[in-house]
Amino acid sequence: MKKYVVEFIGMFFFVLVVGCTVIGGGAGPVAPLAIGSVLMVMVYAGGHVSGGHYNPAVTLGVTLRGRCTWAEAPIYMASQLFGAAVGSVIVKYLEVKAKAPTPMTLDLGPALLAEFLFTFALVWVVLNSATSKNTAGNSFYGLAIGFTVMVGAFSVGNISGGAFNPAIALAISLLNLTDIANLWVYWIPELLAGAAAAFTFRWVNSDDL
């Protein structure tokens, strides 16, 4: 139970920062830095308990890699989605005076590709920095993971919104930053990318399975 609570807490604060920086606009053009930083600190805070996934695509990748059981994976994902939903409610309460956001318009092909590529990069970094025997016990994994999200958000945030995470996609839909009908544009490439990163990791690191 403790690991699922940690996943909820991490996801809650992840969404809180995403929502407040984007809707409130307090971070301005450096919002991706704040978003990557909160993921980094939450990974460091909860990684020793739950692994610090905070992302259903990461959970899928870690499960396919063999570091999470198929019995645990759905509960991880449910905790993450619940944390994202509760975080969205709190953002709406805190930002009640902020101007209501207009959902971004997505160009389907570029959005799908952007979400796939940077979700792949994120899960690839997680697997190599946080689950490989060759990097075991390192102190940089949280920084690497947070910075991956940051560079992705800076790079393609204007194309897809820079979710790279099905739970974040749910949150930005609930916050009206994107149309909820576009959830599939996020979930399908993100989950495919998580699986692709896991299979690629297993191939490259065949001696670490």
C-alpha atoms as one frame of an Amber mdcrd trajectory, in Angstrom:
protein
   0.000   0.000   0.000   2.830   2.427   0.844   4.221   2.427  -2.684   0.810
   3.306  -4.132   0.396   6.182  -1.687   3.821   7.466  -2.731   2.795   7.272
  -6.398  -0.357   9.238  -5.587   1.573  11.925  -3.711   4.198  12.311  -6.423
   1.614  12.507  -9.179  -0.463  14.991  -7.205   2.411  17.444  -6.855   3.505
  16.860 -10.435   0.058  17.918 -11.672  -0.144  20.756  -9.161   3.003  22.319
 -10.594   2.000  21.646 -14.213  -1.404  23.228 -13.698  -0.320  26.227 -11.661
   2.624  27.138 -13.892   0.698  26.750 -17.135  -2.677  28.212 -16.110  -1.385
  30.742 -13.606   1.512  31.680 -15.836   3.772  32.458 -12.892   6.747  30.615
 -14.359   6.311  32.147 -17.793   8.611  30.728 -20.474  10.561  28.648 -17.971
   7.530  26.565 -16.923   9.231  23.407 -18.303  12.063  23.984 -15.833   9.610
  24.019 -12.920   7.823  20.942 -14.286  11.021  18.968 -14.781  12.233  20.037
 -11.356   9.138  18.869  -9.496   9.378  15.487 -11.183  13.036  15.297 -10.206
  12.422  16.038  -6.521   9.451  13.669  -6.337  11.549  10.896  -7.897  14.215
  11.491  -5.259  11.576  11.652  -2.526   9.709   8.484  -3.415  12.060   6.447
  -5.547  13.262   4.322  -2.627   9.677   3.327  -1.817   7.832   2.939  -5.123
  10.496   3.405  -7.758   9.145   6.881  -8.483   7.275   6.036 -11.673   4.604
   8.777 -11.575   3.637   7.791 -15.109   1.612   4.824 -16.453   3.928   4.604
 -19.485   6.919   4.286 -17.147   5.085   1.649 -15.109   4.401  -0.291 -18.312
   8.045  -0.050 -19.326   9.322  -1.072 -15.897   6.872  -3.996 -15.848   7.942
  -5.232 -19.283  11.542  -4.826 -18.133  10.732  -7.134 -15.206  11.052  -4.750
 -12.261   7.329  -4.480 -11.480   4.791  -7.318 -11.393   1.723  -7.468 -13.604
  -0.371  -7.667 -10.426   1.106  -4.392  -9.153   1.077  -2.463 -12.456  -2.685
  -1.720 -12.632  -2.668  -0.432  -9.031   0.340   1.767  -9.789  -1.495   3.194
 -12.802  -4.738   3.713 -10.878  -2.851   5.552  -8.117  -1.174   7.788 -10.690
  -4.427   8.604 -12.486  -6.174   9.289  -9.174  -3.350  11.577  -8.075  -3.604
  13.439 -11.375  -7.366  13.869 -11.016  -7.125  15.148  -7.431  -4.281  17.454
  -8.413  -6.455  18.891 -11.169  -9.229  19.656  -8.695  -6.808  21.546  -6.440
  -5.359  23.481  -9.376  -8.859  24.602 -10.344  -9.454  25.755  -6.768  -6.153
  27.626  -6.503  -6.371  29.190  -9.945 -10.049  30.139  -9.730  -9.215  33.763
 -10.586  -6.976  32.877 -13.494  -8.204  33.325 -17.043  -9.847  30.149 -18.280
  -7.440  28.365 -20.641  -8.304  27.767 -24.273  -7.667  24.163 -25.337  -4.701
  23.957 -27.688  -5.305  22.816 -31.246  -3.349  19.712 -32.133  -1.892  18.893
 -35.529  -2.496  15.153 -35.327   0.605  13.685 -37.001   3.216  15.906 -35.305
   1.450  15.571 -31.927   1.427  11.766 -32.104   5.086  11.645 -33.106   6.168
  14.185 -30.479   4.446  12.269 -27.679   5.888   8.961 -28.861   9.464  10.199
 -29.205   9.790  11.989 -25.901   7.865   9.346 -23.947  10.273   6.806 -25.422
  13.167   9.021 -24.330  11.731   9.340 -20.824  11.139   5.611 -20.292  14.516
   4.823 -21.878  16.226   7.167 -19.414  14.290   5.712 -16.459  15.191   2.141
 -17.357  18.863   2.890 -17.932  19.448   5.260 -15.030  17.198   3.727 -12.379
  16.915  -0.012 -13.144  20.180  -1.068 -14.795  22.717  -3.054 -12.800  25.427
  -0.892 -14.371  24.020   2.288 -12.823  22.821   0.777  -9.532  23.180   3.043
  -6.529  23.786   6.189  -8.559  22.687   9.596  -7.310  21.856  11.191 -10.663
  18.790   9.233 -11.754  16.255  11.795 -10.497  18.059  14.622 -12.253  18.260
  12.642 -15.489  14.545  11.819 -15.389  13.429  15.354 -14.541  15.664  16.893
 -17.186  14.283  14.534 -19.838  10.794  15.879 -19.201  12.141  19.436 -19.159
  13.901  19.172 -22.523  10.865  17.448 -24.010   8.546  20.201 -22.810  10.859
  22.906 -24.157  11.230  21.055 -27.466   7.684  19.997 -28.368   5.411  21.587
 -25.771   4.048  23.887 -28.469   3.290  20.887 -30.702   1.566  18.420 -28.377
   1.441  20.074 -24.980   4.387  17.976 -23.818   2.571  15.428 -21.660   4.716
  12.281 -22.189   2.527  10.706 -19.520  -1.067   9.339 -19.689  -1.816  10.701
 -16.202  -0.609  14.185 -17.172  -2.693  13.886 -20.342  -5.742  13.193 -18.177
  -4.901  16.183 -15.986  -4.482  18.665 -18.849  -7.771  17.405 -20.279  -9.554
  17.979 -16.960  -7.947  21.436 -16.790  -9.205  22.283 -20.295  -5.683  22.722
 -21.648  -6.601  20.187 -24.312  -9.897  18.663 -25.412 -10.681  15.460 -23.520
 -11.562  13.892 -26.873  -7.836  14.080 -27.629  -6.878  11.693 -24.821  -6.180
   8.934 -27.323  -3.650  11.179 -29.071  -1.632  11.000 -25.855  -2.392   7.589
 -24.418  -1.775   5.469 -27.525   1.680   6.805 -28.502   2.777   7.138 -24.869
   1.950   3.535 -23.968   3.434   2.274 -27.236   6.573   4.270 -26.494   6.810
   2.808 -22.996   6.619  -0.705 -24.438   9.092   0.122 -27.221  11.595   1.541
 -24.739  11.318  -1.581 -22.583  11.891  -3.959 -25.483  14.795  -1.845 -26.716
  16.325  -1.859 -23.236  15.968  -5.631 -23.016  17.703  -6.037 -26.384  20.547
  -3.633 -25.651  21.004  -4.927 -22.090  20.407  -8.626 -22.690  22.831  -9.464
 -19.872  20.739  -7.483 -17.368  17.376  -9.251 -17.401
